[in-house]
Structure formats: C-alpha cells, structure tokens
Amino acid sequence: MFFEFGIKLNKKIGVKKMSKKRTKYTSTFKTKLVLELLQNESTLVQIASKHNILPQNLQNWKKTFLANAEIAMEPSKAVKEYKKSLLNHKSKMNA
C-alpha cells in the first residue's frame, strides 16, 4: 500500500479507500461564512481558503441561504397559531 494525494490505495487490487471522514459543519459556522461572503469584503476563494473548506461548499451554502432567506422574514407557524388562539380567546371573552 502507498499514499497519494491523501487517498489510501491498495496496490494489489486498485481499490481507493478514503483516509479521512467527511467533515460536518454547524449551521452557525455556515451562516457566519455566508454572511462574510455577502459583505463583499473578501472573495469566495479567499474565505474558503481562510477556513480550509472547498469553495464549492461555500457556494452551495450561499445558494441555500439565499433560497431560504424569505422564511426568516415570515412569522413562524407557532407564532401564527399563538396569535390565532389569542384572538379566539378574546372573542370568547367578549361574547
């Protein structure tokens, strides 16, 4: 066996084995980086390099962030239901 580009190769059968597990990033970390990118103070490549991540990951996180930005501006379902229950309660009290 020998190592090449961080991938463990089995010389006899030519099977590639990953030498490293996939890294999972928190939503807080992803959001921080996307906001940094949206501030236009650094390029996508600069931010990715600084945080040792793939530029494509950051690009995907940005797309997801922007696609879901509208949700952040809408009241949550729980808030809507709470307001509805308050209105029902008030109408029963006034009746």
C-alpha beads as a LAMMPS data file, in Angstrom:
LAMMPS data file: protein, C-alpha beads

95 atoms
94 bonds

1 atom types
1 bond types

-500.0 500.0 xlo xhi
-500.0 500.0 ylo yhi
-500.0 500.0 zlo zhi

Masses

1 110.0

Atoms # bond

1 1 1 0.000 0.000 0.000
2 1 1 1.074 3.562 -0.581
3 1 1 -0.385 7.039 -0.124
4 1 1 -1.055 9.520 -2.863
5 1 1 -2.955 12.807 -2.515
6 1 1 -4.334 11.785 0.876
7 1 1 -6.059 8.689 -0.555
8 1 1 -5.019 5.239 0.551
9 1 1 -4.567 2.993 -2.483
10 1 1 -4.390 -0.765 -2.380
11 1 1 -1.674 -1.613 -4.902
12 1 1 -2.830 -5.196 -5.474
13 1 1 -6.476 -4.626 -6.369
14 1 1 -6.543 -0.901 -7.180
15 1 1 -9.212 -0.044 -4.606
16 1 1 -9.263 3.516 -3.332
17 1 1 -10.049 3.984 0.332
18 1 1 -10.790 7.346 1.830
19 1 1 -8.307 8.146 4.546
20 1 1 -10.471 10.858 6.069
21 1 1 -14.118 11.044 7.126
22 1 1 -16.424 13.707 5.744
23 1 1 -16.409 16.854 7.862
24 1 1 -19.760 18.117 9.142
25 1 1 -20.166 21.852 9.675
26 1 1 -22.657 23.515 12.013
27 1 1 -25.360 25.785 10.664
28 1 1 -23.846 28.608 12.731
29 1 1 -20.476 28.174 11.011
30 1 1 -22.091 28.029 7.560
31 1 1 -24.178 31.133 8.234
32 1 1 -21.154 33.051 9.523
33 1 1 -19.203 32.295 6.350
34 1 1 -22.113 33.101 4.028
35 1 1 -22.665 36.444 5.756
36 1 1 -18.944 37.164 5.459
37 1 1 -19.202 36.408 1.738
38 1 1 -22.286 38.602 1.273
39 1 1 -20.490 41.567 2.859
40 1 1 -18.196 41.578 -0.210
41 1 1 -15.070 42.274 1.837
42 1 1 -13.437 39.009 0.710
43 1 1 -13.887 36.757 -2.290
44 1 1 -15.388 33.294 -2.128
45 1 1 -11.969 31.722 -2.723
46 1 1 -10.339 33.856 -0.019
47 1 1 -12.950 32.909 2.581
48 1 1 -12.830 29.228 1.631
49 1 1 -9.041 29.216 1.839
50 1 1 -9.023 31.052 5.161
51 1 1 -11.383 28.476 6.713
52 1 1 -9.894 25.467 4.914
53 1 1 -13.086 24.465 3.088
54 1 1 -13.892 23.815 -0.548
55 1 1 -15.126 26.884 -2.466
56 1 1 -17.977 24.765 -3.874
57 1 1 -19.230 24.087 -0.335
58 1 1 -19.391 27.807 0.374
59 1 1 -21.152 28.427 -2.943
60 1 1 -23.749 25.747 -2.090
61 1 1 -24.283 27.199 1.384
62 1 1 -24.812 30.651 -0.136
63 1 1 -27.426 29.294 -2.578
64 1 1 -29.254 27.513 0.241
65 1 1 -29.086 30.602 2.449
66 1 1 -30.496 32.902 -0.224
67 1 1 -33.179 30.404 -1.259
68 1 1 -34.436 30.266 2.328
69 1 1 -33.984 33.933 3.268
70 1 1 -37.686 34.663 2.776
71 1 1 -38.569 32.194 5.529
72 1 1 -36.648 34.302 8.046
73 1 1 -38.908 37.269 7.297
74 1 1 -42.148 35.368 7.838
75 1 1 -43.598 34.720 11.264
76 1 1 -43.265 31.111 12.266
77 1 1 -46.198 28.740 12.239
78 1 1 -46.095 28.593 16.036
79 1 1 -46.393 32.387 16.274
80 1 1 -49.323 32.396 13.835
81 1 1 -51.103 29.681 15.821
82 1 1 -50.474 31.526 19.094
83 1 1 -51.931 34.760 17.683
84 1 1 -54.929 32.841 16.354
85 1 1 -55.549 31.254 19.762
86 1 1 -55.318 34.683 21.427
87 1 1 -57.890 36.087 19.017
88 1 1 -60.191 33.125 19.670
89 1 1 -59.775 33.577 23.405
90 1 1 -60.543 37.324 23.148
91 1 1 -63.646 36.705 21.047
92 1 1 -64.919 34.168 23.622
93 1 1 -64.272 36.646 26.450
94 1 1 -66.191 39.408 24.632
95 1 1 -69.145 37.159 23.770

Bonds

1 1 1 2
2 1 2 3
3 1 3 4
4 1 4 5
5 1 5 6
6 1 6 7
7 1 7 8
8 1 8 9
9 1 9 10
10 1 10 11
11 1 11 12
12 1 12 13
13 1 13 14
14 1 14 15
15 1 15 16
16 1 16 17
17 1 17 18
18 1 18 19
19 1 19 20
20 1 20 21
21 1 21 22
22 1 22 23
23 1 23 24
24 1 24 25
25 1 25 26
26 1 26 27
27 1 27 28
28 1 28 29
29 1 29 30
30 1 30 31
31 1 31 32
32 1 32 33
33 1 33 34
34 1 34 35
35 1 35 36
36 1 36 37
37 1 37 38
38 1 38 39
39 1 39 40
40 1 40 41
41 1 41 42
42 1 42 43
43 1 43 44
44 1 44 45
45 1 45 46
46 1 46 47
47 1 47 48
48 1 48 49
49 1 49 50
50 1 50 51
51 1 51 52
52 1 52 53
53 1 53 54
54 1 54 55
55 1 55 56
56 1 56 57
57 1 57 58
58 1 58 59
59 1 59 60
60 1 60 61
61 1 61 62
62 1 62 63
63 1 63 64
64 1 64 65
65 1 65 66
66 1 66 67
67 1 67 68
68 1 68 69
69 1 69 70
70 1 70 71
71 1 71 72
72 1 72 73
73 1 73 74
74 1 74 75
75 1 75 76
76 1 76 77
77 1 77 78
78 1 78 79
79 1 79 80
80 1 80 81
81 1 81 82
82 1 82 83
83 1 83 84
84 1 84 85
85 1 85 86
86 1 86 87
87 1 87 88
88 1 88 89
89 1 89 90
90 1 90 91
91 1 91 92
92 1 92 93
93 1 93 94
94 1 94 95
